[in-house]
Amino acid sequence: MKATVEEICRLFAFGAGCIEAEEMKGLVALRGWGMVEQALDYLKRIGFSFKAERGDLLLLATGPDITPEAIHARTHTREFGRGIHHFSEVDSTNSQAKALAEEACAEGTLVVSETQTRGRGRMDRKWFSPPGKGLWFSIILRPTIDPSEIASLTLLTAVSLAESVASTCGVTPLISWPNDLLLSGRKLAGILAEAAITDKVCKYVIMGVGVNVNIAEGGFPTELAQSSTALLIETGKTQDRALLLGAFLSIFEEHYLNYIASLTSLTELLADKETLRGLWVEVVLPPKEGETVVGKVLGYGEDGSLHLQDENGRVHHITVGSARLLPS
Ligand code: BTN
C-alpha cells in the first residue's frame, strides 16, 4: 500500500492539489482499485479530505503538508527519517520518542506531530505548539560518545537547523548557546535534548526540535509575543514544512556521522553562526550547583561547552546551563 500512497501523494503534489481522472485511471490500472481505495482510506485517517469535481473528472485533495510520504520525498539520508511516526496530536514528541527508544527502535527514527498538548522546553517551560504552524519533532539518536559530550549534539543540531533554514527559506538564523536559534534577535527555534544514561554509557538521546514556521505576527500568546518570531514573519512567505524538515534530516545526518567519526570540528561549524562570542553573559547553572557565573564569552569547546572568562580572569568551561546576555 505504501507505494500507492506515495504515488497518490505525488499526483496531487503533497498537499492541496488535484488529480485528473485520467491519472487516477492510470493508477487504478497499475495498482488495482482495492489498493487505491485502501491508500485513500489511509490518507483520510491522517487528515486528508477528497472532493470530486467536474462530474468526477477531477479529484481535489486537501490535507497536511507533512505526511511521511512528503518527508521521504524530500529527504536524502541513509537512516535519519527512514522510520517516521506522524501524529495529528500528541502530548510531547519527546515523550513518544522516549517510549519508542525504550522499545529498541532504530537510530534516526523520527516522531513528528501537527500539535502537542504538553510540549516542553528546557527548565520545565511549556513549548507553544499550535496545530500545523510549526515543526514539532524528535529524533532518536544512539551515539557512541561519552555522556559528557551530549551538549555537543545539541549544538550540532542547532548548526544543522540553521543551515537547513538558510538553504530552504533564504534567511540565516544565529545560534545562542546552548539551544536557541534567533532571527532578528528573537527566538525562532529551540532544542531539548533528553538522554538515558546507564553505567556512564549513553543508551540513547532524544533530540527534540521546535521551529516556529508559519505563525503570523500576532499569532503568539502575549507572554511570547516580544521574544519570539517565525519564518513566516521573517520572510513574509508561507514556508514548506516538509522541505525544511527533509533538508534538516539530510544535513543533520551528515554532520552527526562526521562528528561521531571525529571527522568534523564543532567549533569550526559554529564559528560564523553563533551570537555570543565577545559578549558578557550571566549563566545560571543547574539547581544542584545553584550558582551563576558572569563572564565574557571566549568561545566553545568541542564537547559543546561554553568558555567564559570572569572579571578575575578565571576561565570557566560550562557544559550545562542557561545563558542570559548582559546589557553592554
Ligand atoms: C527550548 O527552547 O526550551 C526547547 C524547546 C524544544 C521544543 C521541542 S518541540 C518538539 C519536542 N517535544 C517537546 O516536548 N519539546 C521539543
Boltz pocket constraint, residues with backbone or C-beta under 6 A from the ligand:
constraints:
  - pocket:
      binder: B
      contacts: [[A, 91], [A, 92], [A, 93], [A, 94], [A, 95], [A, 116], [A, 118], [A, 119], [A, 120], [A, 121], [A, 122], [A, 123], [A, 125], [A, 127], [A, 135], [A, 136], [A, 137], [A, 138], [A, 179], [A, 180], [A, 189], [A, 190], [A, 191], [A, 192], [A, 208], [A, 209], [A, 210], [A, 211]]
      max_distance: 6.0
